[in-house]
Amino acid sequence: MVNFLRSNGFKRVIILIGIALALYLMQSMINLILITFIFTFLMNQLSTITTKGIRRIVPINEKAVIATLYLLLVAGIVAVIYKYLPVVTQQITQLIDLITGFSLDPNDNEIARYLAPTIEKIELDKYLGQGFDLILKNITNIGKISMQVFMALILSLFILLEKKRITEFTAKFKDSKIGPFYEELAYFCKKFVNSFGKVIEAQFIIAVVNCILSVIALYFMGFPQLIALGIMIFLLGLIPVAGVIISLIPLSIIAYSIGGLMYIVYILIIIMILHAIESYILNPKLMSAKTDLPIFYTFIILIFSEHFMGVWGLIIGIPIFMFLLDILEVTSSPEDEMHKQLAIQEDKDKRTK
């Protein structure tokens, strides 16, 4: 028992519980913490790639690249809000009207005759009206969320501009009286960035690619309100697996409204193609060392994470689970174990040098 209490595994469990408790006590700041981390991680990846690309042509300071990228990001956000916010608002309103006005004509075909009574019982306008009322009730949170995004941008900018100094200063705790705690905390931070951060990055890239390809396909099919649909597809694309299924409902309704049953078939084919691209091209390249989750596990995680963390749970539930799997050293294949052993060997070689 004494050996167990002194073991590294037990200490790590206690520290992990302590971190979870600290985050729970800071739940009022969790939005700011998560948004800051996501901005910092994604912008750091982007600045690293951009700097390497530019340095092949001309020498350049990485801080200049970071500052330029943030200026472009802020300018892009302001331009989009100024130019497209009225258009997006109008298109969302038209999209809601189109969906709520949806109805099946029993005389269209045999399938419509059987589905029409069921669709009428669902009362789409009632549920969408409730959702719209909920948005209106929480409209006062827009200012708070905007301030959190602004603060997260500022914090992430300072973190990236001074990341070398931050790393050097933080390393001083290694030889302090809390050295053992620092080492364990550094272990968790490294695991968190390598698992949670990578999965978030992969989800973001997949959502962007799915959004672009979907909007292009919907454009050629003659879908209306493409900007509003693009925003919807991107946001739902951040939710693994379930986002695709949820997006099928409004897309199928619009498809039937403009092109009948055949257009629903086209939508299903497009979704299948996008899912194949995600499964066989994007995921292997973006998450080569990930553990493949069965669909059952994915939905269970999403259900529980949404219950305990709300909307954030749909986005970060899977990455958190992947982080826990990484800590527990759960792998899905011999290839994953090989990647892990190679990484350990590379780390040993660096220390030896």
C-alpha positions in Angstrom: 0.0 0.0 0.0 2.9 2.4 0.9 4.6 1.7 -2.4 1.3 2.3 -4.2 0.8 5.6 -2.5 4.3 6.7 -3.4 4.1 5.5 -7.1 4.0 8.0 -10.0 0.7 6.7 -11.2 -1.0 7.5 -7.9 0.5 11.0 -7.8 -0.6 11.6 -11.3 -4.2 10.6 -10.5 -4.2 12.9 -7.5 -2.8 15.8 -9.6 -5.3 15.2 -12.4 -8.2 15.2 -9.9 -6.8 18.5 -8.5 -6.6 20.0 -12.0 -10.2 18.9 -12.7 -11.4 20.4 -9.4 -9.6 23.7 -10.1 -11.2 23.9 -13.5 -14.6 23.2 -11.9 -14.1 26.0 -9.4 -13.1 28.3 -12.4 -16.1 27.2 -14.5 -17.2 30.9 -14.9 -13.9 31.4 -16.8 -14.0 28.2 -18.7 -15.1 29.9 -21.9 -12.2 32.3 -21.8 -9.7 29.5 -21.0 -10.9 27.2 -23.8 -11.1 30.0 -26.4 -7.7 31.2 -25.5 -6.2 27.7 -25.7 -7.8 27.1 -29.1 -6.7 30.5 -30.5 -3.2 30.0 -29.2 -2.8 26.4 -30.5 -4.2 27.1 -34.0 -2.4 30.4 -34.5 0.9 28.9 -33.2 0.5 26.1 -35.8 -0.3 28.6 -38.5 2.5 30.9 -37.6 5.1 28.1 -37.5 4.0 26.8 -41.0 4.0 30.4 -42.4 7.4 31.3 -40.9 9.0 28.1 -42.3 7.5 28.8 -45.8 8.7 32.5 -45.8 12.2 31.7 -44.5 12.8 29.5 -47.6 12.6 32.7 -49.6 13.7 35.5 -47.2 14.8 35.6 -43.5 12.0 36.9 -41.2 11.3 37.2 -37.5 8.6 34.9 -36.3 7.1 37.6 -34.1 6.5 39.8 -37.2 4.7 36.9 -38.8 2.6 36.3 -35.6 1.7 40.0 -35.4 0.8 40.1 -39.1 -1.4 37.0 -38.9 -3.3 38.5 -35.9 -3.8 41.8 -37.7 -5.2 39.9 -40.7 -7.5 37.8 -38.5 -8.9 40.9 -36.7 -9.3 42.7 -40.0 -11.1 39.7 -41.5 -13.5 39.4 -38.6 -14.3 43.1 -38.7 -14.8 43.1 -42.5 -17.0 40.0 -42.3 -19.2 41.5 -39.6 -19.5 44.8 -41.3 -20.2 43.4 -44.8 -22.0 40.1 -44.3 -23.8 40.3 -40.9 -26.9 41.9 -42.5 -26.8 39.3 -45.3 -26.3 36.4 -42.9 -29.2 37.7 -40.7 -31.5 37.9 -43.7 -30.5 34.5 -45.0 -31.0 32.8 -41.6 -34.5 34.4 -41.4 -35.3 33.1 -44.9 -33.9 29.7 -44.1 -36.1 29.4 -41.0 -39.1 30.5 -43.0 -38.3 27.9 -45.7 -37.9 25.1 -43.2 -41.0 26.0 -41.1 -43.0 26.3 -44.3 -42.0 22.8 -45.4 -44.9 20.4 -46.1 -45.3 17.1 -47.9 -48.0 16.8 -50.6 -49.5 13.3 -50.2 -50.2 13.3 -53.9 -46.6 13.6 -54.9 -45.7 10.0 -54.6 -46.2 6.8 -52.5 -43.4 7.8 -50.0 -44.8 11.2 -49.5 -48.3 9.8 -48.8 -46.9 7.7 -45.9 -44.5 10.4 -44.5 -46.9 13.4 -44.7 -48.9 12.6 -41.5 -45.7 12.0 -39.6 -44.2 15.3 -40.7 -47.3 17.2 -39.8 -47.1 15.8 -36.2 -43.5 16.9 -35.8 -44.5 20.6 -36.0 -41.2 22.0 -37.2 -42.3 25.6 -36.8 -43.1 25.0 -33.1 -39.6 23.6 -32.4 -37.8 26.2 -34.5 -39.9 28.9 -32.8 -38.8 27.6 -29.4 -35.2 27.7 -30.5 -35.6 31.2 -31.9 -37.1 32.3 -28.6 -34.2 30.8 -26.8 -31.8 32.7 -28.9 -33.7 36.0 -28.2 -33.6 35.3 -24.5 -29.8 34.8 -24.6 -29.1 37.7 -27.0 -27.7 39.7 -24.1 -24.8 37.1 -23.9 -23.5 38.3 -27.3 -21.7 41.2 -25.7 -20.2 38.9 -23.1 -19.1 36.3 -25.6 -17.6 39.0 -27.9 -15.6 40.4 -25.0 -14.4 36.9 -24.1 -13.3 36.3 -27.8 -11.5 39.7 -27.8 -9.7 38.9 -24.5 -8.8 35.5 -25.8 -7.3 37.0 -28.9 -5.2 39.5 -26.8 -4.1 36.8 -24.4 -3.1 34.3 -27.2 -1.2 37.1 -29.0 0.9 37.9 -25.9 1.4 34.2 -25.2 2.8 33.6 -28.7 4.9 36.8 -28.8 6.6 35.9 -25.5 6.4 32.1 -25.6 10.2 31.8 -25.4 10.3 34.0 -22.2 7.3 32.2 -20.8 9.0 28.8 -21.3 12.2 30.0 -19.8 10.5 31.5 -16.7 8.2 28.5 -16.2 11.3 26.2 -16.4 12.6 27.8 -13.2 10.0 26.0 -11.2 11.7 22.7 -12.0 14.4 23.3 -9.5 12.1 24.9 -6.9 10.4 23.3 -3.9 7.5 22.4 -6.1 9.8 20.6 -8.6 8.0 17.2 -8.4 4.6 18.9 -8.9 6.0 20.9 -11.8 7.3 17.7 -13.6 3.9 16.0 -13.3 2.1 19.2 -14.5 4.5 19.4 -17.4 3.8 15.8 -18.3 0.0 16.5 -18.4 0.5 19.7 -20.4 2.6 17.9 -23.0 0.0 15.1 -23.2 -2.8 17.7 -23.4 -1.3 19.6 -26.3 -0.4 16.4 -28.2 -3.8 14.8 -27.9 -6.5 17.5 -27.1 -4.8 20.2 -29.3 -4.2 17.9 -32.2 -7.8 16.6 -32.2 -9.2 20.1 -32.0 -6.9 21.2 -34.9 -8.1 18.2 -36.9 -11.7 18.9 -36.2 -11.3 22.5 -37.3 -9.6 21.6 -40.6 -12.1 18.9 -41.3 -15.0 21.3 -40.6 -13.5 23.9 -43.0 -12.9 21.4 -45.8 -16.4 19.9 -45.4 -17.9 23.4 -45.4 -16.1 24.5 -48.6 -16.9 21.3 -50.5 -20.5 21.2 -49.3 -21.1 24.8 -50.3 -19.6 24.2 -53.7 -21.9 21.1 -54.2 -25.0 23.0 -52.9 -24.2 25.9 -55.2 -24.3 23.7 -58.3 -27.5 22.1 -57.0 -29.1 25.5 -56.8 -29.6 25.7 -53.0 -30.6 29.2 -51.6 -29.0 31.0 -48.6 -25.5 29.5 -49.1 -23.8 31.8 -46.6 -26.2 30.8 -43.8 -25.9 27.1 -44.8 -22.1 27.4 -44.9 -22.0 28.7 -41.4 -24.4 25.9 -40.2 -22.3 23.2 -41.9 -19.1 24.6 -40.4 -20.4 24.8 -36.9 -22.0 21.3 -37.0 -18.8 20.0 -38.6 -17.0 20.8 -35.3 -19.1 18.0 -33.8 -17.7 14.6 -34.7 -20.1 12.2 -36.5 -23.2 13.6 -34.9 -22.8 17.0 -36.7 -23.1 15.3 -40.1 -26.4 13.5 -39.1 -27.8 16.7 -37.6 -27.0 18.7 -40.8 -28.8 16.1 -42.9 -32.2 17.2 -41.5 -32.3 20.8 -42.7 -30.4 20.0 -45.9 -32.9 17.2 -46.7 -35.9 19.5 -46.1 -34.5 22.2 -48.3 -33.5 19.6 -51.0 -37.0 18.2 -51.1 -38.5 21.8 -51.3 -36.4 22.7 -54.3 -36.0 19.4 -56.1 -38.1 16.7 -54.7 -37.1 13.2 -53.6 -34.3 13.0 -56.1 -32.5 15.9 -54.5 -32.6 14.1 -51.1 -30.8 11.2 -52.8 -28.2 13.7 -54.2 -27.7 15.1 -50.7 -27.2 11.6 -49.2 -24.6 10.9 -51.9 -22.7 14.2 -51.2 -22.7 13.4 -47.5 -21.4 9.9 -48.1 -18.6 11.3 -50.4 -17.6 13.9 -47.8 -17.6 11.3 -45.0 -15.4 9.1 -47.2 -13.0 12.0 -47.7 -12.9 12.6 -44.0 -12.4 9.0 -43.0 -9.9 7.9 -45.7 -8.0 11.1 -46.5 -8.3 13.8 -43.8 -8.3 11.7 -40.6 -5.3 9.5 -41.5 -3.2 12.6 -42.4 -4.4 14.8 -39.5 -4.7 12.2 -36.7 -2.3 9.4 -37.7 -1.8 8.4 -34.0 -5.4 8.6 -32.9 -7.4 5.8 -31.4 -10.4 5.0 -33.6 -13.6 5.2 -31.6 -16.6 3.0 -32.4 -19.7 5.0 -33.2 -21.4 3.8 -30.0 -18.6 5.3 -27.9 -18.7 8.6 -29.9 -22.4 9.1 -29.3 -22.2 8.1 -25.6 -19.3 10.6 -25.1 -21.3 13.4 -26.9 -24.4 12.7 -24.9 -22.7 12.9 -21.5 -20.4 15.8 -22.4 -23.3 17.8 -23.7 -25.2 17.1 -20.5 -22.3 18.2 -18.2 -20.7 20.9 -20.4 -23.5 22.1 -22.7 -22.6 23.2 -26.2 -18.9 23.1 -25.4 -19.2 19.4 -24.6 -20.2 18.6 -28.2 -17.0 20.2 -29.4 -14.4 19.2 -26.8 -16.0 16.0 -25.4 -14.1 13.8 -27.9 -10.8 15.6 -27.5 -11.0 15.3 -23.7 -11.7 11.6 -24.1 -8.7 11.3 -26.4 -6.5 13.1 -23.8 -7.6 10.6 -21.1 -6.9 7.7 -23.5 -3.4 9.2 -24.2 -2.7 9.4 -20.4 -3.9 5.8 -19.9 -1.7 4.8 -22.9 -4.6 3.2 -24.8 -3.7 2.4 -28.4 -5.8 1.0 -31.2 -3.2 -0.8 -33.4 0.4 -1.9 -33.6 1.1 1.1 -35.9 0.1 3.5 -33.1 2.5 1.7 -30.7 5.2 1.9 -33.3 4.7 5.7 -33.6 4.8 6.0 -29.8 8.1 4.0 -29.5 9.7 6.0 -32.3 8.7 9.3 -30.6 10.2 8.0 -27.3 13.4 7.0 -29.1 13.7 10.4 -30.8 13.3 12.0 -27.4 16.0 9.8 -26.0 18.3 10.7 -28.9 17.8 14.4 -28.3 18.6 14.1 -24.6 21.8 12.1 -25.5 22.9 14.7 -27.9 
